[in-house]
Amino acid sequence: MKRIFILFLLLTQMVLGISAQDADSLSSKNFLTPGTEAPNFTLITSSGQNFELSSQRGRYVVLDFWASWCGDCRKIRSRMDKLSKNCNIDSIVFVGVSYDTDKDTWMNYLKDDIKDQIIQVSELKKWKETETSQQYGIKWIPTMYLIDPAGKVVMATTDVEMLAKALKNIDKSKITSEKQNFEKMFNLMGGIFPQYKGGIPALIKFFSSNIRYPEFCERCGITGKVYVQFVVDEKGVPDKVSVIKTEVQRKINLQLTDQEQTETVRQCGMLFQAEAVRVVNRMKNWIPATRYGQPVNVKFTLPVTFRLR
């Protein structure tokens, strides 16, 4: 009896060892080889929009094949979320390809974590019946692919740490895409961007009623624009307000030396910045961003223009 029990333990360890350590090697024979062109697909996102893989050419893409019913997928979810949040969406886009068949189950699972940066798509079909499982040779989940900016497969793995290592070694010189439209990407991730109550007309009215043109700048005839970045928090209140860029239109004054004119421009830039930050801090009427129906903090950039009438 003792020998049988010991043998059972050894067999159990062998089985566990295969599932934990050798899934990658067992699945790799079905993976697309590095350098292969990644098959294109168009799938519906969790927010009901079309997502086409080829639209991300010019940047790296991580494809994460998973399902909410998959225990191994759930185990690595927090790690995948962390990887996505640590990557700049202008360089690397994470796309979760779900093999869930029930939309409500899929959506409810996504609502448990609304702070990742992953575009979620699904065919809402059984795993073996999906086109993507055939295209990418998915015989085990989770499976992750890294695709380069030219649309070629860099690597495929079932091990999230192997993916993390590959992400550290990407060749950033291959990235050729322009900066992402974050609002568009946020929408693809199931989000709705923050809005000022009453829309653009109300925003214009607020600034016209609250902005104070710095007297010094007005006397000097200097105009400018300040780009203010802030977080619209879950209650719709601006937080962490900061200036990311300032443009000052210099007016030539023949009575001043070049040095005096430079100093005048510098002072006006600082005055414009201070006034822009003051006004933005007073903007309390924001409708917060939501993701999967839940309010979230989102960064927002707003240009504040100083123009003489």
Secondary structure as the mmCIF struct_conf table of DSSP 4:
data_model
#
loop_
_struct_conf.conf_type_id
_struct_conf.id
_struct_conf.beg_label_comp_id
_struct_conf.beg_label_asym_id
_struct_conf.beg_label_seq_id
_struct_conf.end_label_comp_id
_struct_conf.end_label_asym_id
_struct_conf.end_label_seq_id
HELX_RH_AL_P HELX_RH_AL_P1 LYS A 2 GLN A 21
BEND BEND1 ASP A 22 ASP A 22
HELX_RH_AL_P HELX_RH_AL_P2 ALA A 23 SER A 27
HELX_RH_3T_P HELX_RH_3T_P1 SER A 28 ASN A 30
BEND BEND2 PHE A 31 PHE A 31
HELX_LH_PP_P HELX_LH_PP_P1 LEU A 32 THR A 33
TURN_TY1_P TURN_TY1_P1 PRO A 34 GLY A 35
BEND BEND3 THR A 36 THR A 36
STRN STRN1 GLU A 37 GLU A 37
HELX_LH_PP_P HELX_LH_PP_P2 ALA A 38 ASN A 40
STRN STRN2 THR A 42 THR A 45
TURN_TY1_P TURN_TY1_P2 SER A 46 SER A 47
BEND BEND4 GLY A 48 GLY A 48
STRN STRN3 ASN A 50 GLU A 52
HELX_RH_3T_P HELX_RH_3T_P2 LEU A 53 GLN A 56
TURN_TY1_P TURN_TY1_P3 ARG A 57 GLY A 58
BEND BEND5 ARG A 59 ARG A 59
STRN STRN4 TYR A 60 TRP A 66
TURN_TY1_P TURN_TY1_P4 SER A 68 TRP A 69
HELX_RH_AL_P HELX_RH_AL_P3 GLY A 71 LYS A 75
TURN_TY1_P TURN_TY1_P5 ILE A 76 ILE A 76
HELX_RH_AL_P HELX_RH_AL_P4 ARG A 77 ASN A 86
BEND BEND6 CYS A 87 CYS A 87
TURN_TY1_P TURN_TY1_P6 ILE A 89 SER A 91
STRN STRN5 ILE A 92 SER A 98
BEND BEND7 THR A 101 THR A 101
HELX_RH_AL_P HELX_RH_AL_P5 LYS A 103 LEU A 110
TURN_TY1_P TURN_TY1_P7 LYS A 111 ASP A 112
BEND BEND8 ASP A 116 ASP A 116
STRN STRN6 ILE A 118 SER A 122
BEND BEND9 LYS A 125 LYS A 125
HELX_RH_3T_P HELX_RH_3T_P3 TRP A 127 GLU A 129
HELX_RH_AL_P HELX_RH_AL_P6 GLU A 131 TYR A 136
TURN_TY1_P TURN_TY1_P8 GLY A 137 GLY A 137
BEND BEND10 TRP A 140 PRO A 142
STRN STRN7 THR A 143 ILE A 147
TURN_TY1_P TURN_TY1_P9 PRO A 149 ALA A 150
BEND BEND11 GLY A 151 GLY A 151
STRN STRN8 LYS A 152 LYS A 152
STRN STRN9 VAL A 153 THR A 157
BEND BEND12 THR A 158 THR A 158
HELX_RH_AL_P HELX_RH_AL_P7 VAL A 160 LYS A 168
TURN_TY1_P TURN_TY1_P10 ASN A 169 ASN A 169
HELX_RH_3T_P HELX_RH_3T_P4 LYS A 172 LYS A 174
HELX_LH_PP_P HELX_LH_PP_P3 SER A 177 GLN A 180
HELX_RH_AL_P HELX_RH_AL_P8 PHE A 182 LEU A 188
TURN_TY1_P TURN_TY1_P11 MET A 189 GLY A 190
STRN STRN10 GLY A 191 ILE A 192
STRN STRN11 GLN A 195 TYR A 196
TURN_TY1_P TURN_TY1_P12 LYS A 197 GLY A 198
HELX_RH_AL_P HELX_RH_AL_P9 GLY A 199 ASN A 210
HELX_RH_AL_P HELX_RH_AL_P10 GLU A 215 CYS A 220
TURN_TY1_P TURN_TY1_P13 GLY A 221 GLY A 221
STRN STRN12 THR A 223 VAL A 232
TURN_TY1_P TURN_TY1_P14 GLU A 234 LYS A 235
BEND BEND13 GLY A 236 GLY A 236
STRN STRN13 PRO A 238 GLN A 249
TURN_TY1_P TURN_TY1_P15 LEU A 254 GLN A 255
BEND BEND14 LEU A 256 LEU A 256
HELX_RH_AL_P HELX_RH_AL_P11 ASP A 258 ASN A 281
TURN_TY1_P TURN_TY1_P16 ARG A 282 ARG A 282
STRN STRN14 TRP A 286 ILE A 287
HELX_LH_PP_P HELX_LH_PP_P4 PRO A 288 PRO A 288
STRN STRN15 ALA A 289 ARG A 291
TURN_TY1_P TURN_TY1_P17 TYR A 292 GLY A 293
STRN STRN16 GLN A 294 VAL A 296
STRN STRN17 VAL A 298 PHE A 306
#
